[in-house]
Amino acid sequence: MALNVSYNRGTYLIKILSTMAASTLSVIDYKEAKSIYDFTATTIQGEVIPLEKYKGHVCIIVNVASKCGYTDNHYTELNDLYEQYSESKGLRILAFPCNQFGSQEPGDNNEICEFTKKRKVNFDMFDKVDVNGSDAHPLWKFLKHKQGGLLLDAIKWNFTKFIIDKNGIPVERHAPNTSPKELIKNLEKYW
């Protein structure tokens, strides 16, 4: 009997610790979040990181896909922006692959890594996520809540871009057809 009680207490303790750890990883209710710093995200390599890592940086958060009509131009321009402004202005780009639009990001994380390696991507790539629906990553729910879209808050296609100020606040939302280089004049307001 004592062994059984000890096992139950140990199991219970593990469940409590797991729950506590999970609750500190990300805000449960995106509506209560104050900034992107209240969230965590998983890198494409599988590491869970707190987004407060980006504190003090202007960021672009974008949903990406490898087989979209915008792919070549947007990846090239995002790379150019990162190369030009990451050191001089502290720009950070957070790219989240998403397969919700025309199944244009069908690969797994390894395939996405190979794709971005060929394009010499240096900005931060994250785990493939949903950006719409009940399974949307909490960060994306927060972004849409803070910067609603035209007509609907939903993300409408690949390469929707959010500008985040140095305080972690989403300050602008840009449609997929806005090229990343068109964002330069907007980014300058926040540096």
C-alpha positions in Angstrom: 0.0 0.0 0.0 2.8 2.5 0.9 4.5 1.9 -2.5 1.2 2.6 -4.3 0.7 5.9 -2.3 4.3 6.9 -3.1 3.8 6.2 -6.8 0.6 8.2 -6.8 2.2 11.2 -5.0 5.1 11.1 -7.4 2.8 11.0 -10.4 0.8 13.8 -9.0 3.9 15.9 -8.3 5.1 15.3 -11.9 1.7 16.4 -13.2 1.7 19.6 -11.1 5.2 20.5 -12.2 4.4 19.8 -15.9 1.3 22.0 -15.6 3.2 24.8 -13.9 6.0 24.6 -16.6 3.5 24.7 -19.4 1.6 27.6 -17.9 4.8 29.7 -17.8 5.6 29.0 -21.5 2.8 30.9 -23.0 -0.2 33.1 -22.2 -3.3 31.0 -22.2 -5.7 33.8 -23.1 -4.2 35.8 -25.9 -6.7 38.7 -25.1 -4.9 39.3 -21.8 -1.4 39.5 -23.4 0.2 42.9 -23.3 2.9 42.2 -26.0 4.5 39.4 -28.0 6.8 39.0 -25.0 4.0 37.2 -23.2 4.4 34.2 -25.7 6.7 31.5 -26.5 7.3 29.8 -29.9 9.1 26.7 -31.1 11.9 27.2 -33.5 12.1 25.1 -36.6 14.8 23.2 -34.8 12.4 22.3 -32.0 13.6 24.7 -29.3 10.9 26.5 -27.3 12.0 30.1 -26.8 10.4 33.0 -25.0 9.7 35.9 -27.4 11.0 38.3 -24.9 14.3 37.4 -26.6 13.3 40.1 -29.1 12.8 42.8 -26.4 14.1 46.2 -27.7 14.0 45.1 -31.4 11.6 46.1 -34.1 10.3 42.9 -35.6 8.5 41.6 -38.7 6.4 38.6 -38.0 5.2 36.8 -41.2 3.5 33.6 -42.2 5.5 31.9 -45.0 5.1 29.2 -47.6 7.6 27.6 -49.9 5.2 27.0 -52.9 3.3 30.3 -53.1 3.4 32.8 -56.0 4.9 35.3 -53.5 7.6 33.0 -52.2 10.6 33.9 -54.4 10.1 37.7 -54.1 9.2 37.7 -50.5 12.0 35.4 -49.3 14.5 37.4 -51.3 13.3 40.8 -50.0 13.0 39.5 -46.4 16.6 38.3 -46.7 17.7 41.7 -48.0 15.9 43.6 -45.2 17.5 41.3 -42.6 21.0 41.7 -44.1 20.6 45.5 -44.4 19.0 46.3 -41.0 19.6 43.5 -38.5 23.0 44.9 -37.4 22.5 48.6 -38.0 18.9 48.9 -36.7 18.3 45.7 -34.8 15.6 44.4 -37.1 14.4 40.9 -36.4 12.3 38.8 -38.7 10.2 35.9 -37.3 8.9 33.6 -40.0 6.2 31.0 -39.3 5.6 28.4 -42.0 1.9 27.7 -42.5 0.0 25.2 -44.7 -3.5 26.7 -44.4 -3.5 28.5 -47.8 -3.7 26.2 -50.8 -1.5 23.6 -49.1 1.5 25.7 -50.2 3.7 24.6 -47.3 3.3 20.8 -47.3 6.8 19.9 -46.1 7.9 19.0 -42.6 10.4 21.1 -40.6 13.4 19.2 -42.2 12.1 20.0 -45.7 11.4 23.6 -44.8 15.0 23.9 -43.4 16.4 22.5 -46.6 14.3 25.0 -48.6 15.5 28.0 -46.5 19.1 26.8 -46.5 19.1 26.9 -50.3 17.9 30.5 -50.1 20.5 31.4 -47.5 17.8 32.5 -45.0 19.5 34.1 -41.9 16.4 35.3 -40.1 14.6 33.2 -37.5 12.4 30.4 -38.7 9.8 28.8 -36.5 7.8 25.6 -36.4 5.0 25.2 -38.8 1.8 26.6 -37.3 -1.8 27.4 -38.0 -2.6 31.1 -38.1 -6.4 30.8 -38.4 -9.0 28.7 -36.6 -9.2 27.2 -33.2 -5.8 25.6 -33.5 -4.1 28.8 -34.4 -0.9 29.5 -32.4 -1.7 31.9 -29.5 0.7 34.5 -30.9 -1.2 34.6 -34.1 -4.5 35.0 -32.3 -2.9 37.9 -30.4 -1.6 39.5 -33.6 -5.0 39.4 -35.3 -6.7 40.7 -32.1 -4.4 43.7 -32.0 -4.2 44.4 -35.7 -7.4 43.3 -37.4 -7.6 43.0 -41.1 -9.7 44.6 -43.7 -13.2 43.2 -43.4 -12.1 40.2 -41.4 -9.4 39.7 -38.8 -8.5 36.3 -40.3 -5.2 35.9 -42.1 -6.2 35.8 -45.7 -3.1 34.3 -47.4 0.6 33.5 -47.1 3.0 36.4 -46.3 0.8 38.5 -44.2 3.3 40.8 -42.3 3.0 42.4 -38.9 5.4 45.1 -37.7 6.1 44.9 -34.0 7.6 47.9 -32.2 10.5 47.8 -29.7 8.0 47.3 -26.8 6.6 44.1 -28.4 3.4 45.8 -29.6 1.9 45.0 -33.0 1.7 48.4 -34.6 1.0 47.6 -38.3 -0.4 44.8 -40.5 0.4 44.5 -44.2 -1.2 42.3 -46.8 0.5 39.5 -48.7 0.7 41.7 -51.8 2.8 44.3 -50.0 6.4 43.5 -50.8 8.8 43.5 -47.8 10.9 46.3 -49.2 7.8 48.5 -49.2 7.9 48.3 -45.4 11.1 50.2 -45.1 9.4 53.6 -44.7 7.1 52.1 -42.1 9.9 50.5 -40.2 11.8 53.8 -40.0 9.0 55.2 -37.7 9.8 52.6 -35.0 13.7 52.6 -35.1 
